[in-house]
Amino acid sequence: MTTILDKIIDKKREEVALLKQSALSYETDRTPVSFYDRVVSSKTMALISEVKRASPSKGDINLGVDPVEQAKIYADNGADAVSVLTDTPFFKGTMDDLKAVKANIPIPVLNKDFIIDEVQIDRAYASGGDIILLIAAALNDEEMNRLYRHSKEHGLDVLVEVHDEAEMERALKMEANIIGINNRNLHTFETNLSTTERLLRSYGKENAIFVSESGIKSQEDAIRLKEAGAKALLVGETLMRAGNVAKAVRSLKVDL
């Protein structure tokens, strides 16, 4: 059965082919801002706040959002990084969103996309991304290791996303130092915070920063995930729908 993830990756292959044909030069020289260092020195749960207009599972979330204004509110109220969705067909984001956000906030910026080729990493680096997402469910071991190394050569942090034990083993084998546990099953798109709890019961003592992603709605959820062993959260929909974004961000910053 073809899943949503399969459809996204098929479309991404078309996008990558066009990127390579365009022969654009993404060469630049800058020093990315380290999310890893920020988390290591933090006394509170680190928060990656996301700019997301839409998603395949939820449809339109906040089409009218101004990414820069949203990101500024995140940064001003304690967010440790801002995630910017740059996939257009399924999430209605753009690389221009990433560039604009990076130009206006001092904290690290995550290029949230479905990375399958080095050219996307080069583009992210040139566009101001500080963190790259690699999704284990979308990549085999050779691809994941190659893209991880390429990202590191640019000085980028890499958030390696897993959602089950087999993917966690793969991430640890490649010595990923930031591992995101997606509480959303990427095949069914259902969420359950117990995914983070289950995986950290088995792997929480490993030498990595664990980020819990998806389905996080409240301070109670943040505390629950902290107690499970997560050191950071990635929150999108809850903040994109919040009536008072600043208050919502502050509520998720809990002490470690």
BAMAR-738672 format. One record per residue (C-alpha): residue number from 0; residue in three letters; x, y, z. Coordinates in nm, 3 decimals. Each point is the difference from the previous one (the first is absolute). Example, Ala and Ser with C-alpha at 12.3 -4.5 7.8 and 13.67 -1.06 7.14 Angstrom:
<atoms>
<atom 0,"ALA",<1.230,-0.450,0.780>>
<atom 1,"SER",<0.137,0.344,-0.066>>
</atoms>
This chain:
<atoms>
<atom 0,"MET",<0.000,0.000,0.000>>
<atom 1,"THR",<0.130,0.345,-0.092>>
<atom 2,"THR",<0.035,0.220,0.310>>
<atom 3,"ILE",<0.002,0.378,0.035>>
<atom 4,"LEU",<0.375,-0.019,0.056>>
<atom 5,"ASP",<0.042,-0.195,-0.326>>
<atom 6,"LYS",<-0.193,0.268,-0.187>>
<atom 7,"ILE",<0.207,0.279,0.154>>
<atom 8,"ILE",<0.330,-0.170,-0.085>>
<atom 9,"ASP",<-0.112,-0.066,-0.359>>
<atom 10,"LYS",<-0.078,0.369,-0.039>>
<atom 11,"LYS",<0.330,0.092,0.166>>
<atom 12,"ARG",<0.191,-0.204,-0.258>>
<atom 13,"GLU",<-0.159,0.212,-0.273>>
<atom 14,"GLU",<0.099,0.316,0.187>>
<atom 15,"VAL",<0.361,-0.118,0.041>>
<atom 16,"ALA",<0.023,-0.081,-0.371>>
<atom 17,"LEU",<-0.109,0.354,-0.083>>
<atom 18,"LEU",<0.246,0.146,0.252>>
<atom 19,"LYS",<0.285,-0.187,-0.165>>
<atom 20,"GLN",<-0.109,0.110,-0.347>>
<atom 21,"SER",<-0.011,0.365,0.104>>
<atom 22,"ALA",<0.376,-0.004,0.067>>
<atom 23,"LEU",<-0.033,0.267,0.265>>
<atom 24,"SER",<0.306,0.068,0.211>>
<atom 25,"TYR",<-0.059,-0.033,0.374>>
<atom 26,"GLU",<0.354,0.083,0.105>>
<atom 27,"THR",<0.027,0.226,0.300>>
<atom 28,"ASP",<0.218,0.033,0.307>>
<atom 29,"ARG",<-0.155,0.038,0.342>>
<atom 30,"THR",<0.007,-0.157,0.345>>
<atom 31,"PRO",<-0.331,-0.162,0.095>>
<atom 32,"VAL",<-0.139,0.063,0.351>>
<atom 33,"SER",<0.022,-0.315,0.213>>
<atom 34,"PHE",<-0.324,-0.138,0.143>>
<atom 35,"TYR",<0.190,-0.284,0.165>>
<atom 36,"ASP",<0.216,0.238,0.204>>
<atom 37,"ARG",<-0.307,0.194,0.104>>
<atom 38,"VAL",<-0.177,-0.312,0.129>>
<atom 39,"VAL",<0.305,-0.129,0.186>>
<atom 40,"SER",<0.029,0.325,0.195>>
<atom 41,"SER",<-0.374,0.045,0.065>>
<atom 42,"LYS",<-0.165,-0.045,0.340>>
<atom 43,"THR",<-0.345,-0.025,-0.159>>
<atom 44,"MET",<-0.155,-0.229,-0.258>>
<atom 45,"ALA",<0.118,0.131,-0.335>>
<atom 46,"LEU",<-0.280,0.097,-0.237>>
<atom 47,"ILE",<0.000,-0.011,-0.379>>
<atom 48,"SER",<-0.304,0.208,-0.100>>
<atom 49,"GLU",<-0.130,-0.063,-0.348>>
<atom 50,"VAL",<-0.134,0.221,-0.278>>
<atom 51,"LYS",<-0.248,-0.221,-0.185>>
<atom 52,"ARG",<-0.283,0.115,-0.226>>
<atom 53,"ALA",<-0.150,-0.340,-0.075>>
<atom 54,"SER",<0.063,-0.375,0.018>>
<atom 55,"PRO",<-0.129,-0.313,-0.173>>
<atom 56,"SER",<-0.159,-0.127,0.322>>
<atom 57,"LYS",<-0.163,0.326,0.117>>
<atom 58,"GLY",<-0.055,0.189,-0.324>>
<atom 59,"ASP",<0.021,0.378,0.019>>
<atom 60,"ILE",<0.121,0.113,0.345>>
<atom 61,"ASN",<0.085,0.369,-0.034>>
<atom 62,"LEU",<0.034,0.108,-0.362>>
<atom 63,"GLY",<0.014,0.369,0.082>>
<atom 64,"VAL",<0.295,-0.021,0.237>>
<atom 65,"ASP",<0.288,0.244,-0.044>>
<atom 66,"PRO",<0.299,-0.233,0.055>>
<atom 67,"VAL",<0.227,0.281,0.117>>
<atom 68,"GLU",<-0.245,0.140,0.256>>
<atom 69,"GLN",<-0.078,-0.351,0.126>>
<atom 70,"ALA",<0.370,-0.081,0.032>>
<atom 71,"LYS",<0.071,0.326,0.184>>
<atom 72,"ILE",<-0.269,-0.083,0.257>>
<atom 73,"TYR",<0.153,-0.344,0.043>>
<atom 74,"ALA",<0.351,0.139,0.048>>
<atom 75,"ASP",<-0.111,0.282,0.231>>
<atom 76,"ASN",<-0.179,-0.243,0.233>>
<atom 77,"GLY",<0.267,-0.259,0.055>>
<atom 78,"ALA",<0.005,-0.232,-0.302>>
<atom 79,"ASP",<0.343,-0.155,-0.055>>
<atom 80,"ALA",<-0.042,-0.052,-0.375>>
<atom 81,"VAL",<-0.258,0.061,-0.270>>
<atom 82,"SER",<-0.101,-0.273,-0.242>>
<atom 83,"VAL",<-0.116,0.122,-0.340>>
<atom 84,"LEU",<-0.194,-0.233,-0.230>>
<atom 85,"THR",<0.134,0.054,-0.351>>
<atom 86,"ASP",<-0.190,-0.271,-0.187>>
<atom 87,"THR",<-0.254,0.162,-0.233>>
<atom 88,"PRO",<-0.231,-0.272,-0.139>>
<atom 89,"PHE",<-0.100,-0.153,0.335>>
<atom 90,"PHE",<0.081,0.268,0.263>>
<atom 91,"LYS",<-0.030,0.324,-0.201>>
<atom 92,"GLY",<0.338,0.129,0.116>>
<atom 93,"THR",<0.287,0.145,-0.204>>
<atom 94,"MET",<0.374,0.053,0.017>>
<atom 95,"ASP",<-0.075,0.374,0.003>>
<atom 96,"ASP",<-0.170,-0.057,0.337>>
<atom 97,"LEU",<0.325,-0.149,0.132>>
<atom 98,"LYS",<0.213,0.286,-0.133>>
<atom 99,"ALA",<-0.230,0.265,0.144>>
<atom 100,"VAL",<-0.017,-0.164,0.343>>
<atom 101,"LYS",<0.377,-0.045,0.018>>
<atom 102,"ALA",<0.056,0.367,-0.086>>
<atom 103,"ASN",<-0.214,0.111,0.294>>
<atom 104,"ILE",<0.079,-0.222,0.300>>
<atom 105,"PRO",<0.326,-0.085,0.183>>
<atom 106,"ILE",<-0.084,-0.359,0.099>>
<atom 107,"PRO",<0.063,-0.314,-0.212>>
<atom 108,"VAL",<-0.234,-0.075,-0.290>>
<atom 109,"LEU",<-0.099,-0.351,-0.108>>
<atom 110,"ASN",<-0.067,-0.065,-0.367>>
<atom 111,"LYS",<-0.297,-0.235,0.045>>
<atom 112,"ASP",<-0.030,-0.194,-0.322>>
<atom 113,"PHE",<0.034,-0.347,-0.145>>
<atom 114,"ILE",<0.372,-0.013,-0.076>>
<atom 115,"ILE",<0.104,-0.270,-0.247>>
<atom 116,"ASP",<0.292,0.160,-0.184>>
<atom 117,"GLU",<0.310,0.210,0.066>>
<atom 118,"VAL",<-0.127,0.282,-0.219>>
<atom 119,"GLN",<-0.276,0.067,0.256>>
<atom 120,"ILE",<0.260,0.027,0.275>>
<atom 121,"ASP",<0.208,0.241,-0.206>>
<atom 122,"ARG",<-0.309,0.212,-0.061>>
<atom 123,"ALA",<-0.096,-0.006,0.368>>
<atom 124,"TYR",<0.350,0.108,0.104>>
<atom 125,"ALA",<0.005,0.284,-0.252>>
<atom 126,"SER",<-0.350,0.108,0.106>>
<atom 127,"GLY",<0.089,0.032,0.369>>
<atom 128,"GLY",<-0.096,-0.337,0.142>>
<atom 129,"ASP",<0.191,-0.104,0.313>>
<atom 130,"ILE",<-0.162,-0.341,0.049>>
<atom 131,"ILE",<-0.092,-0.267,-0.256>>
<atom 132,"LEU",<-0.267,-0.266,0.047>>
<atom 133,"LEU",<0.072,-0.356,-0.112>>
<atom 134,"ILE",<-0.296,-0.237,0.028>>
<atom 135,"ALA",<0.105,-0.361,0.057>>
<atom 136,"ALA",<-0.326,-0.133,-0.146>>
<atom 137,"ALA",<0.078,0.172,-0.331>>
<atom 138,"LEU",<0.366,-0.104,-0.035>>
<atom 139,"ASN",<0.204,-0.318,-0.003>>
<atom 140,"ASP",<0.321,-0.027,0.204>>
<atom 141,"GLU",<0.231,0.100,-0.284>>
<atom 142,"GLU",<-0.211,0.306,-0.086>>
<atom 143,"MET",<-0.036,0.107,0.362>>
<atom 144,"ASN",<0.373,-0.029,0.074>>
<atom 145,"ARG",<0.098,0.181,-0.319>>
<atom 146,"LEU",<-0.242,0.288,0.058>>
<atom 147,"TYR",<0.100,0.021,0.366>>
<atom 148,"ARG",<0.367,0.033,-0.093>>
<atom 149,"HIS",<-0.076,0.260,-0.266>>
<atom 150,"SER",<-0.196,0.208,0.251>>
<atom 151,"LYS",<0.282,-0.019,0.253>>
<atom 152,"GLU",<0.250,0.114,-0.262>>
<atom 153,"HIS",<-0.201,0.324,-0.015>>
<atom 154,"GLY",<0.004,0.030,0.382>>
<atom 155,"LEU",<-0.372,-0.067,0.021>>
<atom 156,"ASP",<-0.174,-0.175,0.288>>
<atom 157,"VAL",<-0.202,-0.303,-0.108>>
<atom 158,"LEU",<-0.328,-0.105,0.157>>
<atom 159,"VAL",<-0.035,-0.370,-0.083>>
<atom 160,"GLU",<-0.366,-0.092,0.032>>
<atom 161,"VAL",<-0.114,-0.347,0.109>>
<atom 162,"HIS",<-0.332,-0.147,0.104>>
<atom 163,"ASP",<0.073,-0.360,0.101>>
<atom 164,"GLU",<0.269,-0.223,0.149>>
<atom 165,"ALA",<0.156,-0.105,-0.331>>
<atom 166,"GLU",<0.043,0.363,-0.110>>
<atom 167,"MET",<0.142,0.094,0.341>>
<atom 168,"GLU",<0.261,-0.274,-0.036>>
<atom 169,"ARG",<0.095,0.138,-0.342>>
<atom 170,"ALA",<0.034,0.355,0.134>>
<atom 171,"LEU",<0.215,-0.111,0.293>>
<atom 172,"LYS",<0.219,-0.215,-0.224>>
<atom 173,"MET",<0.092,0.307,-0.205>>
<atom 174,"GLU",<0.070,0.189,0.326>>
<atom 175,"ALA",<-0.261,0.269,-0.057>>
<atom 176,"ASN",<0.021,0.249,0.288>>
<atom 177,"ILE",<-0.350,0.149,-0.044>>
<atom 178,"ILE",<-0.279,-0.255,-0.040>>
<atom 179,"GLY",<-0.361,0.100,-0.049>>
<atom 180,"ILE",<-0.265,-0.247,0.108>>
<atom 181,"ASN",<-0.307,0.060,-0.213>>
<atom 182,"ASN",<-0.317,-0.084,0.191>>
<atom 183,"ARG",<-0.179,0.006,-0.336>>
<atom 184,"ASN",<0.003,-0.321,-0.197>>
<atom 185,"LEU",<0.114,0.120,-0.343>>
<atom 186,"HIS",<-0.204,-0.268,-0.171>>
<atom 187,"THR",<-0.334,0.057,0.178>>
<atom 188,"PHE",<0.072,0.355,0.132>>
<atom 189,"GLU",<-0.157,-0.086,0.338>>
<atom 190,"THR",<0.178,0.139,0.310>>
<atom 191,"ASN",<0.069,-0.152,0.341>>
<atom 192,"LEU",<0.239,0.147,0.260>>
<atom 193,"SER",<0.064,-0.350,0.134>>
<atom 194,"THR",<0.230,-0.052,-0.299>>
<atom 195,"THR",<0.258,0.230,0.165>>
<atom 196,"GLU",<-0.051,-0.168,0.337>>
<atom 197,"ARG",<0.041,-0.349,-0.144>>
<atom 198,"LEU",<0.315,0.077,-0.196>>
<atom 199,"LEU",<0.167,0.194,0.282>>
<atom 200,"ARG",<-0.064,-0.280,0.246>>
<atom 201,"SER",<0.231,-0.208,-0.219>>
<atom 202,"TYR",<0.238,0.261,-0.139>>
<atom 203,"GLY",<-0.017,0.304,0.230>>
<atom 204,"LYS",<0.346,-0.059,0.144>>
<atom 205,"GLU",<0.167,0.016,-0.343>>
<atom 206,"ASN",<0.233,0.292,-0.069>>
<atom 207,"ALA",<-0.234,0.221,-0.202>>
<atom 208,"ILE",<-0.244,0.286,0.042>>
<atom 209,"PHE",<-0.352,-0.134,-0.045>>
<atom 210,"VAL",<-0.265,0.227,-0.148>>
<atom 211,"SER",<-0.366,-0.099,0.032>>
<atom 212,"GLU",<-0.202,0.103,-0.305>>
<atom 213,"SER",<-0.372,0.018,-0.089>>
<atom 214,"GLY",<-0.319,-0.011,0.202>>
<atom 215,"ILE",<0.128,0.233,0.277>>
<atom 216,"LYS",<-0.284,0.227,0.113>>
<atom 217,"SER",<0.058,0.119,0.356>>
<atom 218,"GLN",<0.238,0.062,0.289>>
<atom 219,"GLU",<-0.118,-0.333,0.142>>
<atom 220,"ASP",<0.119,-0.171,-0.317>>
<atom 221,"ALA",<0.336,0.178,0.026>>
<atom 222,"ILE",<0.045,-0.116,0.361>>
<atom 223,"ARG",<-0.101,-0.355,-0.093>>
<atom 224,"LEU",<0.261,-0.010,-0.278>>
<atom 225,"LYS",<0.267,0.156,0.221>>
<atom 226,"GLU",<-0.061,-0.275,0.255>>
<atom 227,"ALA",<0.038,-0.254,-0.279>>
<atom 228,"GLY",<0.349,0.135,-0.070>>
<atom 229,"ALA",<-0.048,0.240,-0.292>>
<atom 230,"LYS",<0.220,0.311,0.011>>
<atom 231,"ALA",<-0.186,0.190,-0.272>>
<atom 232,"LEU",<-0.339,0.031,-0.168>>
<atom 233,"LEU",<-0.104,0.082,-0.355>>
<atom 234,"VAL",<-0.344,0.161,-0.007>>
<atom 235,"GLY",<-0.182,0.125,-0.307>>
<atom 236,"GLU",<-0.376,-0.026,-0.028>>
<atom 237,"THR",<-0.071,0.096,0.361>>
<atom 238,"LEU",<0.193,0.326,-0.038>>
<atom 239,"MET",<-0.134,0.072,-0.348>>
<atom 240,"ARG",<-0.357,-0.023,0.132>>
<atom 241,"ALA",<0.060,0.178,0.332>>
<atom 242,"GLY",<-0.202,0.312,0.074>>
<atom 243,"ASN",<0.289,0.136,0.206>>
<atom 244,"VAL",<0.318,-0.132,-0.158>>
<atom 245,"ALA",<0.238,0.163,0.249>>
<atom 246,"LYS",<-0.181,-0.155,0.296>>
<atom 247,"ALA",<-0.011,-0.339,-0.170>>
<atom 248,"VAL",<0.377,0.006,-0.062>>
<atom 249,"ARG",<0.078,0.097,0.359>>
<atom 250,"SER",<-0.225,-0.275,0.136>>
<atom 251,"LEU",<0.210,-0.264,-0.175>>
<atom 252,"LYS",<0.329,0.117,0.153>>
<atom 253,"VAL",<0.021,-0.226,0.304>>
<atom 254,"ASP",<0.300,-0.040,0.232>>
<atom 255,"LEU",<0.214,-0.309,-0.038>>
</atoms>
